[in-house]
Amino acid sequence: MPWRKSARDLRYETLQRRSQMPVWLSIGWRVLFVLGLLAIAVSVHWFDREGLRDNYDGEISFTDVVYFTAISITTTGYGDIAPVTERARLFDALIVTPIRIFVVLIFLGTAYNFVFKRTWDRWRMRVIQRNLHDHIVVCGFGISGSEAVDELVARGTQPQEIVVIDTSPAALERAEAVGCSVIEADATRDKTLENVKIGRARSVIVSAGRDDTSILIVLTVRHLAATVPISVLVRAEDNEVLARQAGATTVINPVSFSGLLLAGSTHGPHLADYLADLAGTHGRVKLAERIVAPAEIGKPLSAVETGLAVRLYRANQPIGFWEPEAAALQAGDMIVEIIPGDTASA
């Protein structure tokens, strides 16, 4: 099979850093560069003014040189002053033409960066914001955040329903490639969360890479949205309580979960494998949570037919399948069940 380069292989990579130069200074440098190019063209035209002919009065003054340079670079070309020698024509063809192209590109690039691009980005953001309802906000697109997005998509969530907040352009590029809406900003700021319409979000996932930053994001989210469910990843056991006090609905500690898998593996060679299956969607089984169906009200938890019901939540209190309260399902109960996974038929 012949070796081929993928689109990712053909894409160039470059080391980047956000420019610290103010906007006015960046524009100023571009203006100075354009003036420098004009000065070069004016100087050469002045020293070679004998190669020019003024069809108006027959004399070439410095003002005529500046005027001719300006209309040449702007491609106006009235014809009142024209190059008549081969040297003057070669200079216009080989020097003035590239200067003209540079000047046009500089002005177009400046207009795009500082006018059109910002206007276009603001317009696009307003369009996206209008459509942000019942969406999922992911704060942090590192390893855990990206895996969470992949799992959400695998569980049936449309990428357009996911908004990713991160400060890394490379991370946001990966998220955008998945199809998510992205914003390069600090998720600890009120303005950022307001821009992603946090008050209309279905849920929030926080995985900032640092426990202190993650907890601060949780505090900010809870300040703006009192009822939105928040799932946060923390790595230090001491910070689990702080995360809950900050307003997190679910606190996940990957270190503790890894310990559970390791401990379970000592009591049976297949326990860890089964737990890993339950946590994802790509195994033979997976966990699902849903509200009780009207037809199931009054029936015992063991009568659920859509899967193997293992727990129910009533008023946010967990009830096991063996407890007396599980003998009759009530309206509003949440059922946790084990259902076949994506590879159940494998």
Secondary structure, DSSP 8 states (H G I E B T S, - for coil): ------HHHHS---------S-HHHHHHHHHHHHHHHHHHHHHHHHHTGGGEEETTTS---HHHHHHHHHHHHTT---SSEEE-SHHHHHHIIIIIHHHHHHHHHHHHHHHIIIIIHHHHHHHHHHHHHHT-SS-EEEE--SHHHHHHHHHHHHTT--GGGEEEEES-HHHHHHHHHHT-EEEES-TTSHHHHHHTTGGG-SEEEE--SSHHHHHHHHHHHHHH-SSS-EEEE-SSTHHHHHHHHHT-SEEE-HHHHHHHHHHHHTT-TTHHHHHHHHHSSSSSEEEEEEE--GGGTTS-GGG--SSEEEEEEETTEEEETTSGGGGS--TT-EEEEEEE-TTTT-
